């Protein structure tokens, strides 16, 4: 990778795999306990600890919020081994990082599917910063973005997606967050004839699923979090999927924050490449609870089992790995029963 030349891409992707595995295991320990804030807390703590051992000079550009709101993994925080010794910092690659240590805190707290731990990384400037506001999104798989218009009638966009996939609109499955703000969107999708999968949380996981064959998710539509939109864009650069999006600020101060981050026009429509412009991107996600894309963490007598996705994009080269890992405990001679 161009900006992280001292560390081979394969090695660095495995480092980030360890980051999401550790966060997923920590969060999964709290599954179903009904403490969403605690679930998020342990995932953040675990992710931060492992990130500090990664051989990079990392800067959080998408994180848990501003420094005064988040004690750890806040926007602007420095992570990685390269910040420990300023005299040796030039030996480590400079990397921008986006994290969601536990996407779907409510899902984990209630034991519902599709909670994941997520990280994305790119060369400096390779991931767009985003304030904690809303974002309008249409997420589709490879080849489906041509002609999509975020302001067009829903039926027109669904016809374009169906035509690209060589199927009928009635065969499409569209994921939508189950929110009052989506009442008209849901009605329009149903009127067009497509099927809907309503979800309580986790539009990031759903967006990734739209770009992976066999998940039975063909599009994600609606308004969700802007930071999640950037993370989805990073994943889609690796998976060859597409997102078109527009920030949807709720308050004047959010518009001001957008402008401070270089987003001058609050109505600007962004493409995948504009949200994640890097030429070298790594995206990793670890399943916390069972989901459409990933299995959750399994705990056995002698160890743990994790299921993760690691994808990379480097100068038009895409690589996708699904990794099933058994973490053995108990020393030599132990047989893992999971």
ZAMIZA-64220 format. One record per residue (C-alpha): x, z negated, y. Coordinates in pm, 1 decimal. Layout:
BEGIN
((X; Z; Y))
...
! end
This chain:
BEGIN
((0.0; 0.0; 0.0))
((139.1; 102.2; 342.2))
((120.7; -224.4; 533.5))
((176.8; -450.7; 234.8))
((469.6; -262.8; 88.2))
((674.0; -571.8; -11.3))
((399.3; -671.5; -257.0))
((281.0; -408.5; -508.4))
((-90.2; -329.6; -476.1))
((-158.5; -429.1; -836.8))
((6.4; -768.6; -790.8))
((-177.0; -839.0; -467.0))
((-514.1; -743.2; -617.4))
((-448.4; -992.4; -897.4))
((-366.9; -1258.7; -637.4))
((-707.6; -1201.1; -476.7))
((-868.2; -1204.5; -820.5))
((-733.5; -1557.6; -863.0))
((-877.6; -1650.0; -522.0))
((-1234.8; -1551.6; -614.0))
((-1209.7; -1690.6; -966.8))
((-1108.2; -2030.1; -833.8))
((-1383.6; -2034.4; -570.9))
((-1643.2; -1919.2; -825.3))
((-1547.5; -2193.0; -1072.1))
((-1563.4; -2462.4; -803.5))
((-1904.4; -2345.4; -682.7))
((-2041.4; -2303.9; -1035.4))
((-1970.8; -2671.8; -1103.1))
((-2240.1; -2748.8; -844.4))
((-2496.6; -2497.4; -970.4))
((-2852.9; -2623.6; -970.2))
((-2773.6; -2952.1; -797.5))
((-2974.1; -2856.1; -488.9))
((-2688.5; -2921.1; -244.6))
((-2624.6; -2584.1; -79.9))
((-2387.5; -2720.8; 185.5))
((-2181.5; -2900.8; -75.3))
((-2169.2; -2588.7; -293.9))
((-2034.4; -2393.2; 3.1))
((-1790.2; -2670.1; 91.3))
((-1622.6; -2680.1; -250.6))
((-1601.3; -2299.6; -263.4))
((-1434.4; -2289.7; 79.7))
((-1188.9; -2566.9; -14.3))
((-1093.8; -2395.2; -339.5))
((-1056.7; -2051.1; -180.6))
((-843.8; -2184.0; 106.2))
((-607.1; -2364.3; -129.4))
((-535.9; -2053.5; -337.1))
((-512.8; -1825.4; -31.5))
((-229.7; -2037.6; 100.8))
((-23.8; -1946.0; -205.0))
((-70.9; -1569.0; -165.8))
((245.8; -1389.4; -41.0))
((97.5; -1254.1; 282.9))
((63.5; -1327.7; 654.1))
((-314.2; -1331.1; 654.5))
((-561.4; -1365.3; 939.7))
((-929.6; -1438.1; 880.3))
((-1139.7; -1180.0; 1067.9))
((-1468.0; -1251.1; 887.0))
((-1511.6; -1611.5; 780.7))
((-1720.9; -1923.6; 794.6))
((-1765.8; -1899.1; 1170.7))
((-1578.8; -2004.6; 1483.3))
((-1313.0; -2273.2; 1471.6))
((-1539.4; -2535.8; 1628.3))
((-1808.1; -2461.8; 1369.7))
((-1595.4; -2435.7; 1055.6))
((-1304.2; -2667.4; 969.7))
((-1164.4; -2411.8; 727.9))
((-1155.6; -2031.3; 685.6))
((-1273.7; -1983.4; 1041.6))
((-1228.4; -1658.4; 1234.6))
((-868.0; -1638.1; 1352.5))
((-731.5; -1886.1; 1097.8))
((-391.6; -1803.4; 949.0))
((-355.4; -1809.0; 570.2))
((-87.1; -1721.4; 316.6))
((274.0; -1809.0; 243.3))
((400.3; -1600.1; 534.4))
((287.2; -1859.6; 789.1))
((472.2; -2150.2; 629.1))
((820.0; -2046.6; 743.5))
((828.8; -1851.8; 1072.7))
((1189.5; -1752.4; 1004.5))
((1087.0; -1561.1; 693.7))
((750.2; -1430.7; 811.0))
((869.5; -1070.1; 842.4))
((922.3; -1060.2; 464.3))
((545.9; -1091.3; 411.5))
((285.7; -820.2; 482.5))
((39.7; -871.4; 769.2))
((-315.8; -859.2; 633.0))
((-665.3; -897.1; 778.3))
((-902.7; -1088.1; 551.8))
((-1281.3; -1117.2; 526.5))
((-1428.9; -1391.0; 310.2))
((-1757.6; -1524.8; 189.2))
((-1650.6; -1811.3; -39.2))
((-2008.2; -1847.8; -168.0))
((-2247.9; -1566.0; -92.2))
((-2584.5; -1704.5; -187.5))
((-2551.2; -2078.1; -126.5))
((-2921.9; -2124.7; -194.6))
((-2890.3; -1916.8; -511.6))
((-2614.8; -2142.3; -642.4))
((-2792.3; -2462.4; -539.4))
((-3105.0; -2360.7; -729.0))
((-2934.8; -2183.5; -1021.8))
((-3080.6; -1844.4; -926.1))
((-2896.8; -1516.6; -1013.3))
((-2651.1; -1321.1; -796.9))
((-2440.9; -1591.9; -628.9))
((-2083.3; -1464.0; -589.5))
((-1749.0; -1555.1; -430.7))
((-1609.7; -1268.3; -224.1))
((-1292.6; -1161.5; -43.2))
((-1176.7; -836.3; 116.0))
((-835.8; -753.9; 260.1))
((-681.6; -464.3; 449.7))
((-385.4; -386.0; 671.3))
((-400.8; -528.5; 1022.1))
((-697.1; -368.6; 1203.7))
((-845.4; -245.5; 876.4))
((-1160.6; -460.9; 891.2))
((-1390.8; -480.2; 1192.4))
((-1463.5; -827.4; 1323.2))
((-1830.6; -917.7; 1346.4))
((-2013.8; -1206.1; 1511.2))
((-2254.6; -1421.8; 1315.6))
((-2561.8; -1218.0; 1399.6))
((-2799.5; -981.2; 1223.2))
((-2740.2; -621.7; 1125.0))
((-2976.8; -338.7; 1028.9))
((-2848.4; -171.4; 712.4))
((-2906.3; 111.8; 472.5))
((-2671.6; 92.9; 172.6))
((-2650.3; 371.4; -85.2))
((-2426.0; 493.9; -362.7))
((-2174.2; 779.6; -365.7))
((-2291.0; 1104.0; -207.7))
((-2621.6; 969.6; -77.2))
((-2537.2; 913.3; 289.1))
((-2554.7; 1271.6; 416.1))
((-2855.7; 1308.4; 645.4))
((-2957.3; 941.9; 641.9))
((-3084.6; 820.1; 978.2))
((-3133.8; 450.3; 1047.3))
((-3410.7; 540.5; 1296.7))
((-3589.1; 790.5; 1069.6))
((-3911.2; 707.6; 883.5))
((-3844.7; 522.0; 559.9))
((-4009.5; 794.1; 353.4))
((-3767.2; 1057.1; 488.8))
((-3460.9; 853.4; 397.4))
((-3600.0; 783.0; 50.1))
((-3662.4; 1153.9; -5.7))
((-3300.2; 1229.0; 85.6))
((-3168.7; 963.0; -152.6))
((-3395.6; 1081.1; -434.1))
((-3290.1; 1443.6; -383.2))
((-2921.8; 1350.8; -398.9))
((-2974.8; 1153.2; -719.6))
((-3187.2; 1431.8; -870.6))
((-3483.6; 1206.9; -932.0))
((-3825.6; 1135.1; -788.1))
((-3883.4; 883.5; -509.4))
((-4101.8; 693.5; -757.4))
((-3791.7; 638.6; -973.1))
((-3593.3; 467.7; -698.0))
((-3538.3; 91.4; -679.3))
((-3484.4; -42.3; -327.1))
((-3360.0; -397.5; -270.2))
((-3504.7; -580.8; 31.3))
((-3457.7; -938.9; 149.2))
((-3789.1; -1121.2; 119.1))
((-3837.4; -1209.0; 485.1))
((-4135.0; -1189.5; 725.7))
((-3936.4; -946.1; 942.6))
((-3947.3; -693.5; 659.3))
((-4325.0; -681.0; 623.1))
((-4352.6; -328.5; 767.6))
((-4043.7; -204.4; 582.4))
((-4185.5; -324.8; 251.3))
((-4518.9; -159.4; 323.7))
((-4347.2; 169.3; 414.6))
((-4137.9; 170.1; 97.2))
((-4444.3; 106.9; -116.3))
((-4638.7; 376.0; 65.9))
((-4355.9; 622.4; -3.0))
((-4388.3; 541.0; -373.4))
((-4053.5; 375.2; -442.6))
((-4019.3; 49.6; -628.8))
((-3896.9; -268.0; -459.3))
((-3686.1; -557.7; -578.2))
((-3737.3; -847.0; -339.4))
((-3453.6; -1099.6; -321.7))
((-3439.0; -1440.2; -156.7))
((-3068.1; -1416.2; -65.0))
((-2760.1; -1217.1; -157.2))
((-2784.2; -879.5; 14.5))
((-2405.5; -845.3; -13.6))
((-2420.9; -853.0; -392.7))
((-2715.0; -612.4; -381.2))
((-2522.1; -374.2; -156.6))
((-2232.6; -361.3; -401.5))
((-2475.5; -299.8; -687.3))
((-2614.4; 7.4; -508.5))
((-2275.2; 177.0; -549.9))
((-2226.6; 88.3; -917.7))
((-2388.4; 303.7; -1184.4))
((-2614.8; 128.2; -1431.9))
((-2733.7; -155.4; -1206.9))
((-3071.8; 12.6; -1141.2))
((-3028.1; -40.5; -766.5))
((-3041.6; 280.8; -565.1))
((-3053.8; 151.5; -208.5))
((-3059.9; -161.8; 3.2))
((-3262.6; -157.6; 323.6))
((-3342.7; -405.3; 597.8))
((-3183.9; -660.8; 826.2))
((-2925.6; -905.4; 696.1))
((-2607.8; -1074.7; 812.3))
((-2350.3; -875.3; 1009.2))
((-2044.3; -1039.9; 845.5))
((-2187.6; -948.3; 505.0))
((-2225.4; -592.0; 631.6))
((-1850.5; -566.3; 693.9))
((-1774.3; -710.1; 350.0))
((-2012.4; -459.9; 191.1))
((-1842.1; -179.3; 383.0))
((-1502.2; -286.8; 246.4))
((-1640.7; -283.2; -107.5))
((-1804.5; 54.8; -53.5))
((-1479.4; 210.7; 70.5))
((-1336.9; 119.7; -269.3))
((-1648.6; 220.3; -465.3))
((-1712.3; 541.6; -268.4))
((-2054.7; 419.2; -157.2))
((-2191.5; 429.3; 196.5))
((-2351.2; 203.7; 456.0))
((-2500.5; 295.7; 791.0))
((-2561.7; -3.1; 1012.4))
((-2637.8; -132.6; 1358.9))
((-2596.3; -482.5; 1496.5))
((-2923.3; -661.9; 1573.0))
((-2831.8; -953.3; 1802.3))
((-3096.0; -1219.0; 1857.1))
((-2960.1; -1386.4; 2171.5))
((-2771.5; -1280.1; 2486.0))
((-2471.7; -1488.3; 2378.7))
((-2448.6; -1285.4; 2057.2))
((-2429.3; -966.6; 2265.2))
((-2152.1; -1127.8; 2467.7))
((-1968.3; -1219.8; 2146.9))
((-2002.7; -860.7; 2023.2))
((-1855.7; -729.8; 2346.7))
((-1567.8; -977.5; 2321.2))
((-1497.6; -829.7; 1978.4))
((-1482.1; -478.7; 2120.0))
((-1838.6; -367.6; 2045.4))
((-1943.1; -240.2; 2387.8))
((-2268.1; -70.0; 2290.1))
((-2501.3; -311.2; 2102.7))
((-2704.0; -10.9; 1980.3))
((-2407.2; 173.5; 1831.0))
((-2459.0; 296.2; 1474.3))
((-2165.2; 229.0; 1242.6))
((-2057.7; 410.4; 928.1))
((-1869.9; 267.0; 632.7))
((-1534.7; 382.3; 765.8))
((-1605.6; 238.8; 1111.3))
((-1682.3; -105.2; 968.4))
((-1386.5; -96.3; 728.7))
((-1140.7; 159.4; 870.0))
((-840.0; 49.9; 665.0))
((-642.4; 294.6; 454.4))
((-548.5; 19.7; 210.3))
((-831.8; -208.9; 104.3))
((-874.0; -464.0; -171.8))
((-1213.0; -614.1; -250.6))
((-1276.7; -882.8; -510.4))
((-1591.2; -1067.8; -617.7))
((-1633.4; -1341.1; -877.0))
((-1967.7; -1420.2; -1035.9))
((-2095.3; -1774.0; -982.0))
((-2439.9; -1736.2; -1138.4))
((-2551.2; -1452.6; -1366.1))
((-2652.4; -1144.5; -1173.3))
((-2716.7; -773.3; -1170.3))
((-2348.2; -694.6; -1132.0))
((-2154.1; -993.8; -1265.5))
((-2200.4; -1275.4; -1511.5))
((-2171.0; -1630.8; -1389.0))
((-1906.1; -1886.1; -1484.8))
((-1927.5; -2024.7; -1838.1))
((-1791.9; -2372.6; -1912.3))
((-1680.4; -2451.1; -2264.6))
((-1517.4; -2741.6; -2444.0))
((-1169.6; -2595.9; -2404.5))
((-1190.1; -2380.5; -2095.8))
((-1385.6; -2159.9; -1859.3))
((-1483.4; -1795.4; -1860.3))
((-1518.9; -1587.6; -1544.4))
((-1642.6; -1235.6; -1477.3))
((-1507.5; -1057.1; -1172.1))
((-1490.9; -723.0; -995.5))
((-1168.1; -605.8; -832.7))
((-1166.9; -273.9; -648.1))
((-898.4; -102.7; -442.2))
((-879.7; 189.9; -204.1))
((-548.2; 341.9; -103.4))
((-528.1; 679.0; 73.2))
((-826.0; 834.1; -106.2))
((-741.6; 676.5; -440.2))
((-1016.4; 452.8; -578.5))
((-980.7; 202.1; -861.2))
((-1246.8; -29.6; -1004.9))
((-1187.3; -307.9; -1255.7))
((-1433.7; -544.9; -1416.9))
((-1232.4; -840.6; -1543.7))
((-1348.7; -1090.6; -1804.7))
((-1110.5; -1388.6; -1802.0))
((-1088.7; -1691.9; -2028.1))
((-907.5; -1984.1; -1863.6))
((-776.1; -2190.8; -2155.0))
((-737.0; -2565.8; -2121.9))
((-605.1; -2824.6; -2362.2))
((-264.7; -2685.9; -2453.8))
((-131.5; -2491.7; -2751.7))
((-338.6; -2462.1; -3063.2))
((-667.8; -2481.9; -2875.8))
((-947.1; -2240.4; -2969.0))
((-1176.3; -2157.4; -2683.4))
((-1546.5; -2185.1; -2761.4))
((-1750.3; -2028.8; -2482.0))
! end
